Amino acid sequence: MNRYLLPVSVLGTMVGGAVLFKDYVTGGVCPSKSTIPGKTVIVTGANTGIGKYTALELAKRGGNIILACRDMEKCEAAAKDIRGETLNHRVNARHLDLASLKSIREFAAKIIKEEERVDILVNNAAVMRCPHWTTEDGFEMQFGVNHLGHFLLTNLLLDKLKASAPSRIINVSSLAHIAGHIDFDDLNWQKRKYNTKEAYCQSKMAVVLFTKELSRQLQGTGVTVNAVHPGVARTELGRHTGMHNSAFSSFMLGPFFWLLFKSPQLAAQPSTYLAVAEELEGVSGKYFDGLKEKAPAPEAEDEEIARRLWAESTRLVGLDVSRGSSVKG
Ligand SMILES: NC(=O)c1ccc[n+]([C@@H]2O[C@H](COP(=O)([O-])OP(=O)(O)OC[C@H]3O[C@@H](n4cnc5c(N)ncnc54)[C@H](OP(=O)(O)O)[C@@H]3O)[C@@H](O)[C@H]2O)c1
């Protein structure tokens, strides 16, 4: 009996240590118990991963949830799952393809016409490290979807968000923004050799800069906007990377992934927290790493770059600046 005591206690310590380490690395759950009955929430890219669990967490809190996705079959299936799990029947699927300015305009027009209010907008959808694809309007895909698509969507919904104030916008960025740089000479990768990683990092840098400039413009309106890194999670985000598709990495690195990666449910906690926490009332223009506010990379704090990116984005998506948040055509 005694000869098993040592190995068993060593194993127990290792397992306990691994669980504690995992909790430390992967972060905590949203501490707020706030509910949001009567509030309307839009979550982009909500058919899977972090977006789906963000929608689920907010549905549990009683919101009227709109899942905004490009694939309606997956979107309806996610909405059904969330209704089933939360017993909140005000969870609905709507079509939104962020790689199409036309689709974004159609989605926004429908929301403006059919919804009385928009209290929470979670700009969550993203594509990571895809091949050198372009959107319907010719923008490099990662910059086009992750930044420009959400830039246009948010601007189109601003009047509704202002009319529903206090309201909140959550821009899901990534720690990867720290390796990002905005190349104003070639925002859409037409001159440089395409680099999938750098393109993702640039798009996530753009998301933080957009947050900063939007927050400045929204001062005094009751609408807040913050950016967040949700943590590293086991989702479909790596679908375009070799690592995600390799059986070797799934099998051999599985235990490390378990230890170091969050579940999508846990990775949805920071967006949920930013959407509902009472203590964040009025907090705007900040970057959160998980549940904690942190300084983003120096370039993301540069007001000059943020303003220049705003001006370029406005031009690229065809926003009519003379008409505030409304657009041409
Ligand atoms: N997972 C991580 O480790 C991690 C780390 C840092 C930051 N993030 C950020 O967290 C957010 C959620 O990512 P995730 O990990 O949950 O990834 P995911 O599982 O791949 O989900 C991404 C979502 O975005 C949607 N999407 C992609 N292109 C779209 C388009 N053109 N129009 C509308 N929706 C589109 C996807 O729809 P389809 O299913 O139809 O493709 C999917 O619903 C992203 O902003 C990501 O950058 C994630």
The ligand as an SDF file (V2000), in Angstrom:
LIG
                    3D

 48 52  0  0  0  0  0  0  0  0999 V2000
  -10.0050   31.8600  -30.5270 N   0  0  0  0  0  0  0  0  0  0  0  0
   -8.9710   32.5800  -30.0870 C   0  0  0  0  0  0  0  0  0  0  0  0
   -7.9800   32.0540  -29.5620 O   0  0  0  0  0  0  0  0  0  0  0  0
   -8.9950   34.0840  -30.1980 C   0  0  0  0  0  0  0  0  0  0  0  0
   -7.9170   34.8120  -29.6940 C   0  0  0  0  0  0  0  0  0  0  0  0
   -7.9240   36.1960  -29.7960 C   0  0  0  0  0  0  0  0  0  0  0  0
   -8.9970   36.8360  -30.4040 C   0  0  0  0  0  0  0  0  0  0  0  0
  -10.0230   36.0930  -30.8970 N   0  0  0  0  0  0  0  0  0  0  0  0
  -11.1350   36.8140  -31.5510 C   0  0  0  0  0  0  0  0  0  0  0  0
  -12.3750   36.3400  -31.0560 O   0  0  0  0  0  0  0  0  0  0  0  0
  -13.3850   36.5140  -32.0550 C   0  0  0  0  0  0  0  0  0  0  0  0
  -14.1780   35.2290  -32.2320 C   0  0  0  0  0  0  0  0  0  0  0  0
  -13.3090   34.2530  -32.7780 O   0  0  0  0  0  0  0  0  0  0  0  0
  -13.5110   32.6800  -32.5640 P   0  0  0  0  0  0  0  0  0  0  0  0
  -12.2640   32.1910  -31.9400 O   0  0  0  0  0  0  0  0  0  0  0  0
  -14.8210   32.3720  -31.9520 O   0  0  0  0  0  0  0  0  0  0  0  0
  -13.4680   32.2070  -34.0980 O   0  0  0  0  0  0  0  0  0  0  0  0
  -14.4330   31.2610  -34.9540 P   0  0  0  0  0  0  0  0  0  0  0  0
  -14.8350   30.0810  -34.1640 O   0  0  0  0  0  0  0  0  0  0  0  0
  -13.7150   31.0440  -36.2400 O   0  0  0  0  0  0  0  0  0  0  0  0
  -15.7040   32.1890  -35.2080 O   0  0  0  0  0  0  0  0  0  0  0  0
  -15.6000   33.3020  -36.0750 C   0  0  0  0  0  0  0  0  0  0  0  0
  -16.9830   33.7470  -36.4640 C   0  0  0  0  0  0  0  0  0  0  0  0
  -16.8460   34.8370  -37.4060 O   0  0  0  0  0  0  0  0  0  0  0  0
  -17.6910   34.5540  -38.5090 C   0  0  0  0  0  0  0  0  0  0  0  0
  -17.2950   35.2040  -39.7440 N   0  0  0  0  0  0  0  0  0  0  0  0
  -16.1590   35.0410  -40.4620 C   0  0  0  0  0  0  0  0  0  0  0  0
  -16.2200   35.7460  -41.5940 N   0  0  0  0  0  0  0  0  0  0  0  0
  -17.4300   36.3740  -41.6120 C   0  0  0  0  0  0  0  0  0  0  0  0
  -18.1110   37.2250  -42.5190 C   0  0  0  0  0  0  0  0  0  0  0  0
  -17.5850   37.5480  -43.7000 N   0  0  0  0  0  0  0  0  0  0  0  0
  -19.3340   37.6830  -42.1990 N   0  0  0  0  0  0  0  0  0  0  0  0
  -19.9200   37.3390  -41.0320 C   0  0  0  0  0  0  0  0  0  0  0  0
  -19.3370   36.5110  -40.1380 N   0  0  0  0  0  0  0  0  0  0  0  0
  -18.1080   36.0350  -40.4250 C   0  0  0  0  0  0  0  0  0  0  0  0
  -17.6390   33.0390  -38.6410 C   0  0  0  0  0  0  0  0  0  0  0  0
  -18.7030   32.5810  -39.4580 O   0  0  0  0  0  0  0  0  0  0  0  0
  -18.5610   31.1670  -40.2690 P   0  0  0  0  0  0  0  0  0  0  0  0
  -18.6590   30.0850  -39.2460 O   0  0  0  0  0  0  0  0  0  0  0  0
  -19.6780   31.2050  -41.2310 O   0  0  0  0  0  0  0  0  0  0  0  0
  -17.2080   31.2040  -40.9260 O   0  0  0  0  0  0  0  0  0  0  0  0
  -17.7910   32.6520  -37.1720 C   0  0  0  0  0  0  0  0  0  0  0  0
  -19.1220   32.7430  -36.7890 O   0  0  0  0  0  0  0  0  0  0  0  0
  -12.6480   36.9790  -33.3080 C   0  0  0  0  0  0  0  0  0  0  0  0
  -12.7390   38.3680  -33.4200 O   0  0  0  0  0  0  0  0  0  0  0  0
  -11.2040   36.5770  -33.0570 C   0  0  0  0  0  0  0  0  0  0  0  0
  -10.2730   37.3680  -33.7560 O   0  0  0  0  0  0  0  0  0  0  0  0
  -10.0590   34.7480  -30.8020 C   0  0  0  0  0  0  0  0  0  0  0  0
  1  2  1  0
  2  3  2  0
  2  4  1  0
  4  5  1  0
  4 48  2  0
  5  6  2  0
  6  7  1  0
  7  8  2  0
  8  9  1  0
  8 48  1  0
  9 10  1  0
  9 46  1  0
 10 11  1  0
 11 12  1  0
 11 44  1  0
 12 13  1  0
 13 14  1  0
 14 15  2  0
 14 16  1  0
 14 17  1  0
 17 18  1  0
 18 19  2  0
 18 20  1  0
 18 21  1  0
 21 22  1  0
 22 23  1  0
 23 24  1  0
 23 42  1  0
 24 25  1  0
 25 26  1  0
 25 36  1  0
 26 27  1  0
 26 35  1  0
 27 28  2  0
 28 29  1  0
 29 30  1  0
 29 35  2  0
 30 31  1  0
 30 32  2  0
 32 33  1  0
 33 34  2  0
 34 35  1  0
 36 37  1  0
 36 42  1  0
 37 38  1  0
 38 39  2  0
 38 40  1  0
 38 41  1  0
 42 43  1  0
 44 45  1  0
 44 46  1  0
 46 47  1  0
M  CHG  2   8   1  16  -1
M  END
$$$$
